[in-house]
């Protein structure tokens, strides 16, 4: 299990309706550059399920915009919700 300091990790929460929250966990490398984004859907206080993962964002040549990433996630929300409900109920 990896432990990150507060300067290496940030959590962004977005309400997506029906009481659901999208949570992005941003992990930065030692130089402060964004390294990874893990995305979860769930209900605060009841739990979250992983629905997306972006890694190696700090590698040379990688062009990444977090704001564009969030817009892309929001545009794919129907698919993410299907994945979430499939994880929670075991049905797809």
C-alpha positions in Angstrom: 0.0 0.0 0.0 1.4 3.4 -1.0 1.1 6.4 1.3 1.1 9.8 -0.3 1.8 13.1 1.4 -0.8 15.9 1.2 1.3 17.7 -1.5 1.3 14.5 -3.6 -2.4 13.8 -3.5 -5.6 15.8 -4.1 -9.2 14.7 -4.2 -11.8 16.5 -6.4 -15.6 15.7 -5.9 -18.3 16.4 -8.5 -22.0 15.9 -8.0 -23.5 13.9 -10.9 -27.1 13.7 -9.8 -29.3 11.1 -8.1 -27.2 11.5 -5.0 -24.1 10.2 -6.8 -20.6 11.7 -6.6 -17.7 11.4 -9.0 -14.4 11.4 -7.1 -11.1 12.1 -8.9 -8.0 11.2 -6.9 -5.0 13.0 -8.4 -1.5 11.7 -7.6 1.5 13.9 -8.3 5.2 12.8 -8.6 8.0 14.2 -6.4 8.3 17.2 -8.8 4.7 18.2 -8.4 3.6 17.1 -11.9 0.4 15.1 -12.3 1.2 11.4 -12.5 -2.1 9.6 -12.2 -5.9 10.2 -12.0 -8.2 7.5 -10.5 -11.9 8.1 -10.9 -14.6 6.6 -8.7 -18.4 6.9 -8.6 -20.4 6.4 -5.5 -22.4 7.8 -2.6 -20.5 9.7 0.1 -20.7 7.7 3.4 -21.8 4.5 1.5 -18.8 3.8 -0.7 -17.3 4.2 -4.1 -16.5 2.0 -7.1 -13.6 2.5 -9.5 -14.8 3.4 -13.1 -11.7 5.0 -14.8 -7.9 5.2 -14.4 -5.3 7.3 -16.2 -1.6 6.6 -15.5 1.9 7.6 -16.6 0.8 11.2 -17.2 4.2 12.5 -16.1 6.1 10.6 -18.8 8.0 12.6 -21.5 5.9 13.5 -24.5 2.5 13.0 -22.7 0.2 16.0 -23.3 -2.6 16.0 -20.7 -5.1 18.6 -19.6 -7.0 17.8 -16.4 -9.9 20.1 -17.3 -10.3 18.3 -20.6 -10.1 15.0 -18.8 -13.0 16.0 -16.5 -15.0 17.2 -19.5 -14.4 13.9 -21.2 -15.5 12.0 -18.1 -18.7 14.0 -17.9 -19.4 13.4 -21.6 -19.0 9.6 -20.9 -21.2 9.7 -17.8 -23.8 7.2 -19.2 -21.1 4.6 -19.7 -19.5 5.3 -16.3 -22.9 5.0 -14.6 -23.5 1.7 -16.4 -20.1 0.5 -15.1 -20.9 1.7 -11.6 -24.2 0.0 -11.4 -22.7 -3.1 -12.9 -20.0 -3.1 -10.1 -22.6 -2.5 -7.4 -25.3 -5.0 -8.5 -23.0 -7.5 -10.3 -25.1 -7.1 -13.4 -24.1 -5.5 -16.7 
